[in-house]
Amino acid sequence: MGGDTSLNNSNLTRFMITLTMESLDIPPSSVFFILIIAIMTYCLILFFQSMILVTIAVKRDLQKPMYILLFNLSICDIMGATAFYPQLAGSVLSQNREISYAACALQGILLHLYGNGSLLFLTVMAYDRYIAICKPLRYHNLMTQGTLVKLIFMVWSIDVVIIGSTFILTISKEICRTNIVDMYCNNPSLMKLSCEDTSVINYYGLFTIALIQGSSILIVSLSYIKILITCLSTKQTQSISKAMQTCGTHLIVFLSFEINTFLLLISHRLDAVSPHLRRAFGVSIVIFPPILNPLIYGLKTREIRQAIFKFLQRKISFI
């Protein structure tokens, strides 16, 4: 199929159309090495994230709001990695960058659910830290199990509604191209397949990005300003140290994710950005957060670190 040929766009046949993603430009001599790197990275992500999930699920003293939210963040990370790495490994192994429209749309939906969901859960985690540090005496009354369930349900609902509505608008447009101008499928690359006017989808996408990003940055910023004021006004050194430890871990994860997201959004909105740079920014968002998040939380959070070490020691002694 050519890149600009007219295509049959009935609802049934569209999902059978074969698309071609951007070439990986891997020399034949490097195929095996890249394949091993991709498989090892995915396996490491699954291992690290599974350790976090199992540790939180098994250890009763870790079943607190902050760790339950971290549990959901790990689910988002696994979703993003699973949407990206198996397809990439398959492309490298077969040296074929073709993908069906249905598989491409599914990959895009999962990757956007991962990105949007991660940001929302990091925002709720900042709010949880604000209540724990600034209103410690009211924490158990404000952050009840019912409140936590409502917050988690709200995050997943917002995530599914926003991403679902965005992709419904994109998929409803007729397409006349088959080239995906990216390393993986996402909403911007699917929009570029259409020869129709996509300005409404573009404006809606910008509105949702501004809404989610703006709200998240505002909530996290206000939470940390309040936390900083509380820490400076209290005389308890031990409380300040513990607060800064848990907040520092969350802040590192949030900032690293936001920097990745900002660079990726800029690379898609500015035509002057090099395709190679855009490719690097695109890949970084599905490589670094899923690997770094469990490492940062596992190493920086004493309760999780101790629980993981005890769990591994039991397994080793059993063997």
C-alpha positions as a printed Julia matrix, in Angstrom:
319×3 Matrix{Float64}:
   0.0     0.0    0.0
   1.26    3.44  -0.83
   1.55    6.23   1.7
  -1.07    8.52   0.11
  -3.4     6.17  -1.77
  -7.16    6.34  -1.34
  -8.33    3.7    1.11
 -11.61    1.93   1.75
 -12.72    3.29   5.11
 -15.72    1.2    6.1
 -15.75    0.37   9.8
 -15.06   -3.31   9.14
 -12.27   -3.0    6.59
 -10.41   -0.15   8.31
  -9.2    -2.38  11.14
  -7.81   -4.83   8.57
  -5.69   -2.17   6.85
  -1.95   -2.7    7.22
   0.05    0.29   8.41
   3.81    0.79   8.28
   5.65    2.3   11.23
   8.83    4.37  11.03
  11.9     2.3   10.17
  14.14    1.31  13.06
  17.24    1.62  10.82
  18.98   -1.27  12.58
  21.99   -2.75  10.72
  21.61   -6.54  10.19
  24.69   -7.14  12.36
  23.01   -5.41  15.33
  19.57   -7.08  15.14
  20.37   -9.81  17.7
  21.95   -7.34  20.13
  18.99   -4.91  19.96
  16.53   -7.81  20.33
  18.29   -9.04  23.49
  18.37   -5.49  24.92
  14.62   -5.06  24.27
  13.73   -8.43  25.84
  16.02   -7.88  28.85
  14.63   -4.37  29.45
  11.05   -5.65  29.35
  11.91   -8.56  31.67
  13.64   -6.19  34.12
  10.6    -3.89  34.13
   8.29   -6.84  34.81
  10.6    -8.13  37.56
  11.01   -4.77  39.35
   7.33   -3.86  39.05
   6.23   -7.34  40.14
   8.42   -7.06  43.24
   6.64   -3.82  44.16
   3.19   -5.31  43.48
   3.83   -8.56  45.39
   5.48   -6.78  48.32
   2.58   -4.35  48.75
  -0.02   -7.12  48.29
   1.63   -9.52  50.77
   2.82   -7.13  53.5
  -0.17   -6.03  55.55
   1.69   -3.04  57.05
   2.25   -1.68  53.51
  -1.45   -1.68  52.67
  -1.74    2.04  53.33
  -3.05    4.75  50.95
   0.42    5.8   49.7
   1.43    2.24  48.85
  -1.95    1.3   47.38
  -1.58    4.31  45.06
   1.95    3.13  44.23
   0.43   -0.3   43.45
  -1.8     1.35  40.83
   1.12    3.36  39.46
   2.98    0.07  38.91
  -0.03   -1.31  37.02
   0.15    1.74  34.72
   3.89    1.17  34.17
   3.36   -2.5   33.29
   0.57   -1.52  30.89
   2.83    0.96  29.07
   5.78   -1.45  28.88
   3.58   -4.32  27.65
   2.07   -2.13  24.94
   5.55   -1.19  23.65
   8.22   -3.87  24.16
   6.62   -7.08  22.76
   5.64   -5.25  19.56
   9.13   -3.72  19.3
  10.81   -7.1   19.85
   8.58   -8.64  17.17
   9.5    -5.87  14.71
  13.22   -6.28  15.39
  13.08  -10.07  15.07
  11.05  -10.09  11.84
  12.62   -6.89  10.45
   9.06   -5.97   9.5
   7.47   -2.7   10.65
   3.96   -3.5    9.44
   1.06   -3.47  11.91
  -2.71   -3.71  11.48
  -4.81   -0.62  12.13
  -6.59   -2.45  14.98
  -3.31   -3.41  16.7
  -1.97    0.11  16.17
  -5.06    1.7   17.74
  -4.87   -0.74  20.68
  -1.19    0.06  21.26
  -1.93    3.79  21.15
  -4.82    3.49  23.61
  -2.76    1.46  26.11
   0.21    3.83  25.9
  -1.99    6.9   26.43
  -3.79    5.19  29.33
  -0.37    4.51  30.83
   0.85    8.11  30.48
  -2.36    9.79  31.59
  -2.94    7.34  34.44
   0.62    7.68  35.75
   0.32   11.45  35.93
  -3.05   11.29  37.7
  -1.86    8.76  40.29
   1.28   10.81  40.97
  -1.01   13.79  41.56
  -3.19   11.89  44.05
  -0.02   10.65  45.78
   1.07   14.28  46.28
  -2.33   15.06  47.81
  -1.96   12.07  50.13
   1.46   13.31  51.29
  -0.02   16.78  51.9
  -2.7    15.37  54.23
  -0.24   13.03  56.0
   2.27   15.81  56.75
   0.13   18.92  57.09
  -2.89   17.31  58.81
  -1.45   14.23  60.57
  -4.08   14.13  63.32
  -6.9    14.08  60.76
  -5.17   11.79  58.25
  -7.06    8.6   59.14
 -10.38   10.47  59.09
  -9.69   12.21  55.77
  -7.92    9.35  53.98
 -10.28    6.51  54.84
 -10.51    3.28  52.86
 -13.71    4.56  51.25
 -12.04    7.83  50.22
  -9.08    5.9   48.77
 -11.36    3.64  46.72
 -13.22    6.7   45.39
  -9.95    8.42  44.42
  -8.66    5.31  42.61
 -12.0     4.83  40.84
 -12.02    8.52  39.87
  -8.5     8.33  38.4
  -9.22    5.24  36.29
 -12.58    6.68  35.18
 -11.06   10.01  34.1
  -8.25    8.15  32.36
 -10.56    5.83  30.4
 -13.09    8.57  29.49
 -10.5    11.09  28.25
  -8.37    8.59  26.31
 -11.4     6.68  25.05
 -13.14    9.82  23.74
  -9.92   11.07  22.12
  -9.39    7.83  20.2
 -13.06    7.56  19.23
 -12.75   10.98  17.59
  -9.51    9.98  15.85
 -10.76    6.59  14.61
 -13.96    8.18  13.27
 -11.94   10.1   10.66
 -11.36    8.61   7.22
  -7.75    7.76   6.45
  -5.84    8.03   3.2
  -2.31    7.24   4.37
  -0.69    4.17   5.88
   2.6     5.5    7.25
   2.93    5.85  11.05
   5.51    8.61  11.53
   6.75    7.39  14.9
   8.47    4.52  16.71
   5.12    3.31  18.01
   1.44    4.06  17.52
  -0.1     7.02  19.36
  -2.9     9.5   18.8
  -0.82   12.14  16.94
   0.54    9.55  14.5
  -2.95    8.1   13.89
  -4.32   11.61  13.3
  -1.7    12.15  10.59
  -3.16    9.24   8.61
  -6.31   11.26   7.9
  -6.76   13.63   4.99
  -9.81   15.19   6.65
  -9.77   18.28   8.83
  -8.56   17.15  12.27
  -8.54   20.58  13.91
 -11.41   19.66  16.28
  -9.52   16.57  17.49
  -6.35   18.63  17.79
  -8.07   21.33  19.86
  -9.75   18.7   22.04
  -6.38   16.99  22.55
  -4.74   20.29  23.52
  -7.63   21.05  25.89
  -7.34   17.67  27.68
  -3.53   17.98  27.86
  -3.83   21.49  29.34
  -6.55   20.35  31.76
  -4.73   17.25  33.04
  -1.23   18.73  33.0
  -2.35   22.06  34.44
  -4.43   20.48  37.2
  -1.67   18.02  38.1
   1.09   20.62  38.24
  -1.14   22.98  40.25
  -2.15   20.32  42.81
   1.39   18.97  43.2
   2.87   22.48  43.48
   0.33   23.62  46.1
   0.79   20.36  48.03
   4.55   20.76  48.21
   4.37   24.47  49.08
   2.08   23.57  52.01
   4.39   20.7   52.99
   7.44   22.98  52.87
   5.71   25.6   55.04
   4.69   22.91  57.55
   8.22   21.45  57.66
   9.77   24.88  58.2
   7.31   25.77  60.96
   7.69   22.54  62.96
  10.5    21.91  65.42
  10.45   18.1   65.18
  13.6    17.09  63.3
  12.6    13.42  63.03
   9.2    14.28  61.52
  10.81   16.65  59.01
  13.37   14.01  58.01
  10.72   11.34  57.43
   8.49   13.77  55.52
  11.31   14.9   53.25
  12.28   11.29  52.56
   8.84   10.22  51.36
   8.2    13.51  49.55
  11.65   13.51  47.95
  11.01   10.06  46.47
   7.66   11.12  45.04
   9.03   14.42  43.74
  11.9    12.7   41.88
   9.44   10.33  40.17
   6.99   13.14  39.33
   9.66   15.49  37.92
  11.32   12.77  35.83
   7.93   11.83  34.36
   6.96   15.45  33.68
  10.3    16.23  31.99
   9.88   13.19  29.73
   6.29   14.16  28.95
   7.14   17.82  28.25
   9.94   16.91  25.83
   7.68   14.41  24.04
   4.81   16.92  23.67
   7.14   19.64  22.39
   8.72   17.27  19.85
   5.27   16.46  18.39
   4.07   20.09  18.3
   7.18   21.65  16.7
   7.97   20.66  13.11
  11.53   21.97  13.48
  12.41   19.16  15.94
  14.68   16.52  14.42
  12.92   13.19  13.69
  15.75   11.4   15.53
  15.26   13.63  18.58
  11.51   13.08  18.46
  12.13    9.34  18.3
  14.45    9.51  21.34
  11.92   11.53  23.38
   9.13    9.16  22.38
  11.03    6.06  23.44
  12.29    7.62  26.71
   8.75    7.92  28.1
   8.24    4.13  27.89
  11.78    3.17  28.95
  12.8     5.32  31.92
   9.68    5.73  34.13
   8.76    2.0   34.2
  12.37    1.1   35.13
  13.18    4.0   37.46
   9.9     4.16  39.41
  10.25    0.81  41.23
  13.99    1.37  41.72
  13.5     4.83  43.21
  10.65    3.73  45.48
  12.35    0.44  46.34
  15.66    2.06  47.28
  14.41    5.32  48.8
  11.42    4.04  50.78
  12.64    2.18  53.87
   9.47    0.12  54.41
   9.45   -1.19  50.83
  13.22   -1.74  50.78
  13.16   -3.78  53.99
  10.13   -5.8   52.89
  11.76   -6.65  49.53
  15.05   -7.67  51.17
  13.21   -9.92  53.67
  11.15  -11.45  50.85
  14.28  -12.18  48.77
  16.13  -13.61  51.78
  13.28  -16.04  52.43
  13.29  -17.15  48.8
  17.07  -17.63  48.78
  17.07  -19.57  52.07
  14.2   -21.73  50.79
  16.2   -22.56  47.66
